[in-house]
Amino acid sequence: MTTFATAQKTFISDDFLLRSETARILYHDYAKEMPIIDYHCHLPPDQIAADKQFENITQIWLYGDHYKWRAMRANGINERYCTGDASDWEKFEQWAITVPYTMRNPLYHWTHLELLRYFDIDILLNKDSAREIYDECSAKLKQPDFSVRNLLKRMNVKIVCTTDDPTDSLSDHQAIKDSGFDLKVLPTFRPDKAMLLIDSPEEFNQYLTKLAAASGAGEINSYEELLAALQNRHDFFASMGGKLSDHGLEHIYASFDEEAAKAAFAAARNGQLPGDAQREAFKSMVLFETAKMDHAKSWTQQFHLGALRNNNARMLRELGPDTGWDSIGDYSQASSMSKFFNKLDSTNQLTKTILYNLNPADNEVLATMTGNYNDGTIAGKMQFGSGWWYLDQKDGMERQMNALSNMGLLSRFVGMLTDSRSFLSYPRHEYFRRILCNMIGSDVENGELPNDMQWLGKVVQDISYRNASNYFGF
């Protein structure tokens, strides 16, 4: 690689985050080489199908990354260098200027882990090193070994589950399968628009047109026809290898009034905004019916709960959603979760479930809720999922795993996922595994766990890979 004569080397040593000998043994001898199952992400399947080559590091690293954009804005960087018309080099230069100021933000760790693991660049990114790092990374990205498929294989990824709308054709997933690519790329069913757009009748009707076309329904003019169209697409996703659904909600809806749901559909179909109670009932009933579809196929349902989205109305108008204006919400979670899961469980139609929490104040709420519906049919049937979004950093992961340990079984945890749109995000699994090994290693060193490396090593490997492999049944 290029020699950076005056650049400072990174702090990412072999024992990064591993503060005891036991932690180092657990990571290096047990966790490090385990494969990756990325059971929830937002990678674009069309880029995997095309085996895309990126022209430069900005395109693969900064396009669409609202984590980095938020940091740059906080550092006083003009929007032109985030989502605007600045050149790719100019955007990278402004990110490089920002990086030193991200100290103690997980972006600082992720940035240098990704430079090291993908590009063998072992120096700190800053204004002085920016040009050489940009040139070297961009040159490598043009090589065949750095196509998106090879980037996935480089990180020992075995299975990727994308996040897909019911109206998606999944043609890219079929193309990937037909190509003989030796890594499974499977769809995940995310029907949120079929529920949440009831708040906007115009958008709801536009969506129904798309859903009708995808399902071959002709038109969708009733609540029952909507459910039939969703069932059609659910079946199609299953035929394409799908085994998971996903929902991104403020909170779970649990107002089970089918007549009110039908009235909400009829009003929205006629271009009228249904009343609050009717819309709540509609969201609840569609969520409930899709949950029963998941159970019928032994799928896993996922709930990402607690985001307060689109807070900045001015920037939403200018840039649209998913551009970095979302934050943690403080919604009430427990009561509606209990009602929803209890209704499904009362007819034995509650499938495997993962709950992800965005508000750390609710960690114990979710961790204890899962214990109410574990029924012994499968180990860890109800999962308190890994630290998500603002919580997928060291403190957030530790707090999530401590809550899970105290309220349930850490040993049955299905582990980490990327939840990312970037093909350079897979060192987050390494980050998670180092944190996990350090936590367990600290307990051993403190005399709080026995020094049984064979057993503890197995648990670490289970959490890193085997639990997910067994749980999802890929």
N, C-alpha and C positions, 0 to 999 in steps of 0.2 A: 504494500500500500504506500501511499504518499508519505514522505517523512515530514512531520510537522515540527520543525526544529525548536521553535519557541513556544509551542503550545503546552498547556498543562494537561497531564494525563488525568483520566477520570478516576473516581474513587471506587468504581465497580470492580472489586476484587473477587476472587473465587469464593470468599466467605462473606460477601455482602449480606448484611442483615442477620447473619448467623453468629450469635453472641456467646455460644458455648460449644464445647467439643461435641456434646451429644447432638446439638442442633446440626453441626457440620456433618456428622456421620449420617444422620437421618436424611439430610438433603442430598449429599453427594453419593451415598451408597444405595438410597432407596427412591427418593422422589425425582431426582434430576432427569433420569432417562425414561420416565414413564411417558407414553404417548398422550396426545391431547384429544379430548372430545369437546368440541366447542358447540354445546347444545343450544346456545342462544347467541345470535349475532345479527348484524345488519349488513353483512358483506353483499355487494351486488352480484347476483349470480350470472348476469350477462358478462361481467368481466372475467369470471372463472371460465365460462363457456368459451370465450374468445381467447383465453390465456393471455390476457392483456399485458403489454409492456408499457410501463410509464416512461415518459420522456425525461422526467427529472424528479428530484426528491420532493419538491413542492406539491406536485400533482398527487403523489401517493400519501403524503404526510399532512398536508395543510388543507387540501380541498375538502370541504364538508366537515372539518374537525372543529366543532363549536367549543370543545374544551380549550384548544389553543387560542381560538378567537377571543374567548372571554379573558384569558390571561393577557393577550395583547392589548385589548381595550383597557383593561385595568392598568396596564403599563403606559397608557397614553398614546397608543398607536392608532393612527387614523384608520377608519373603516376601509379606506381604499386598499389597505394592505391585508385586510382580512377577507372580505367578500367582494371587494371592488376590482377596478380595472388595472391595478398595478401589475407589472410583469411577475412571472414566477420567481425570478431571482430577487426582485425587490421584496416580495412577500417573505421569502425565506430569510433574507437579511434582517427584516424586522422581527421575525420570530427568533432568530439567533440573538439579536439585541435583547429580546425579552427573556430568554432562557435563564441567564444568571439571576434574574429577579424572581424566578419561580422557586427559589430555594424553599424547602419544606412543603411545597405543593407536590403531589405525586407526579405532575408533569416533568419535574426535574429528574426524578428517577426513571420514568418511562422513556424520556428522550434519550438518555445516555445508555440505557439498556438496549434500546432499539438500534442505536448507532453501532453498538458493540456487537450485538448478536447477528444482525443482518449484514453489516458492512465492515466489520472488524475494525471499526474506528474507535480508538481508545483515548480520545482526548475530549476535553470539555468544549461544548458548543457555546460560542460567544461571538461578538462582533469581529474579533480578530481572526478567529478560525473559520468564519462562515464561508468565505469564498472557496477555500480549499475543500472543505467538507461538502459543500454544494456540488462542486465539480466532480469530486470522487464518487459520491453517491449517485449522481446523475449518470456518470459514465458506466457504473456497474449496473444500474437499472436497465440499461439498453442491451445488456448481455442476456443470452437465452436463459442462463441459470437464475435470472432475476425476474422471470415472468411470474404472474401471480400464482400459477400452479406450483412452480418450483419454490416460491416463497413459503407456501403452505407446507410443502414437503420438508423444507429446510427446518421447520419448527416441529416436525414429527406429529403433524396434525393428521388424524385418521378420519374424523367425521366432522362435518360442518352443517349446522342447521340454520338456514337463513330465515328471515321473517317476511311473510308473504300475505298479501290480501287475497280474499276468496276470488276476486275477479282476475287474478293473475293467471296467465295461460300455463305457466311453468315450463314453457318451451325451452328456456335456458337450462333448467334442471334435466330435461330430457336430452338436450344436446350434450351436456356433461356426461350423462350416463352412457349415451351412444358412443362417445369418444373413447371409452375404455379407461378413463382417468381412474387411477387406483386409490382414490379418496372419495368417500361418499359425501355428496352435497344434497341434503334433503330439505324439503320445504317445511315451514311451520305455518299453521293456519291462524291468521290474526283477523277475526271478523269485527274488529272494533267499529269500523265505519258504519256497518250495518246497524249498530246500536246508537252510537254517539251522534251521528248526523241527524237524528230526530230533532235535535236542537236547532237545525237549520233546514227547513223544508225544501228550499231550492236545491241545496247540495244533496239532500237525502234523495230527492227524485232523480237527480243526475246519477247518483250512485246506483239506484235501483235499475236504471237503464243499462248500466254496465254489468250489473250482476245478472240481469235477465239474459243478456247476450252471452255471458260466460257460461251460464247454466243451461242455455237452450230453452228457457222458459217462455220466450216470446215477450210476455209482459208480467210484471209482478204487481197485482192490484189488490192484494189482501195480505193480512198478517200470516195466514196459513201458507200462501204462496211464497212469501219471504222465507219462512222456515224451510219449505221444500227446496228452494233454490240454494240455501245454505247447506242443507243436507247433501244436495247434489255435488256441491263443490267440496264438502268435507270428504265425501266418498272418493272424489277425484284426487284430492291431496293424499289420501291413504293409498290409492293405486300407484302414486308416484313415490311411495316410500315414507311419507310423512307419519310421524308418531307423536307430534306435540302440537298443542295450540298455545297461543300467547295472548295476553290482554294487557294493555297499558292504561290503567284507570286511576282516577283520583282516589276512589275507594270502591269496594264491591257493592253492587246494587242488590237490594233484597226486599223489594216491594212486589209481592207475587199476586197481581191482579190481572188475570188474562183479559177480561173484558175491557179494562182500562187500557191495556196494551193494544188491543184491537182498535179501540177508539183513537188512540194516539196515531196509529198507522194511518187510519182513514183520514184524519185531519191533515196530517203531513202530506199524504198523497194528493190531497186537494189544495195544497199550497198554504195551509193554515198552521200556525204554531200551536201545538197541543199545550194544555195546561201543565203546570209543574208536576202534579201527581201522576198525570197520564204519561208524561215523558219518563218519569222515574219507573213506573210500572213497565213501560216498553223496554227500557234498558235491562231491567231485572229479568223479564221473561225471556228475552233473546239470549241473555247471558246464561240463564238457567237451561234453556233448550240446547244451546251449543255445548254446555257442560255434559249434558246427557249423551250427546253425540260422542264426545270424547270417551266417556265411560264405556259405551257400547263397543268401541274399538280398542279398549285398554290403552288409550293414549295417556299422556301426561299433560295436564293443564297448568299453565304458568300465569301468575298474576303479578305484574309490576305495579305497585301501589304507592301513591303519595306524591306524585309530581304536580307542582303548580306551574302550569305552562303559559307561555305567551304573555308574560307580565308587562312587557314594554310594548304598548299598543302602537306607538309611532314606528318602532323598528320592525314590528310585525307587518305593518302596512308596507314598509319599504323593502324588507328582505324575505318575508314569509316565515313559516314555522321552521323549527329545528335549526335555528341559526344562532342559538346561544342566549335565549332570554327566558329560560325556565329555571325554577328553583325548587327547594323543598317545601311541600305543603304541610299543614298541620290539621289534617282531617281526622275525624273520629273513625276508627277502623274496626274495633272489636265487635260491636253489636251486629253490624251488617254481615261481617264474615261468619259469625256464629249462625245467624239465620240462614245464610246461603248454604253453608256446608251442611247444616243440620237438615235442611229440606232435601238435599241430595242424598244424604246418608240415610234418611228415614225410609227410603225405598231401595237402599243399597246401590245407589247410582253415583256415588262419589268416587271419582277416579284418582289416580296418583296426581298429587298437587304440589307445586312449588310456589311459595310466597316470597316475593322480594319486597323489601321495605326501603323507602327513601328517607324516612324520618327516623333518626337513631333513637328518638324518644320512644318509638314504638317497637324496638327490638324485642323486648321481653313479651310484649303483647302478641306478636306474631309467633315467637318461639313457643309460648304456652298454648296458643290456639292450635298449632299442629298436633299437639299431644291429645287433643280432644277427639281426634278422628283417626288416629292410628288404630287399626283393628286387627293387627296380627296377620293380615293376608300377605303382606310383603314388608320386608325390612325398610323402614324409612318411607313408608307410603306418603306421609305428609312431610314436606321438607320446608325448613326455613332457609331460603336461598341465600347465596353469597352476597356480600356487600355490592350494592348496585349504584351506578352513576356517581353521585357525589360521595358515595361510601366505598367505592372500590379502590381504597387507598389503605395504608398501613393501619391507621387508627380505626377506620371503619371496618376493615376485615377482622381486626382483633376483637372489636366490640361485638360484631356479629357472631364470631366463633365462640366467644366467651358466653354470650347469651344462649347460644345453641347448646354449649357444653353444660351450662347450669340447668337448663330447662329440658334438655332432650339428650340425643346421642350424637356427639360430634363424629364418632366412628362410622356412622351410617350416612354422613353428609355426601352429597353428590358433587361437591367441589366447585371449581371456578369455571367461568365462561368469560368471553370477551365483551359481549354487548357492544361491539364496535363496528364501524364502517370501514376500518382501515386494515389493510393486509399486513401492516407492520405492528399490530397490537398483540401478537402472541407472546411476547415476553411477559405480559401480565400474568400468564399462568406460572412462569418462573417466579415472579414477584410474590404471588399467592403462596406457592409451595415453600419458598424461603420463610415467609411469615409464619406459615403453619408449623414448619419444622422448628423454627425458633421458639414458638410458644410451647410446644411439647418438650423441646430440649430444656427450656427454662424450668418446667415442672419437674423434670428428672433431676436436674442439677440442684433444685431446691428441696428434693426429697418428697415431692408431692406425687410423683409417679415412680414405679419401679424401673430400674435400669434393664428392662427386658427388650433389648433391641430387636429381636426377632419379631416380637408381637407389635411393638411400636412401629417398626419398619413396615410391617404388613398394613397397619392402619393408615400410615402415611401414603402408601401406594394405593390403597383402596380409595381414599379421599381424592387422590390425584387423578385416578383413572378408573379403577375397577368398579367402584360403586356406581358411577354413571353408566358404564357399559352394561352392568347387570340390570340397573333400574329401568333404563329406557328400552332395552331389548332390541337394539338396532340389528 
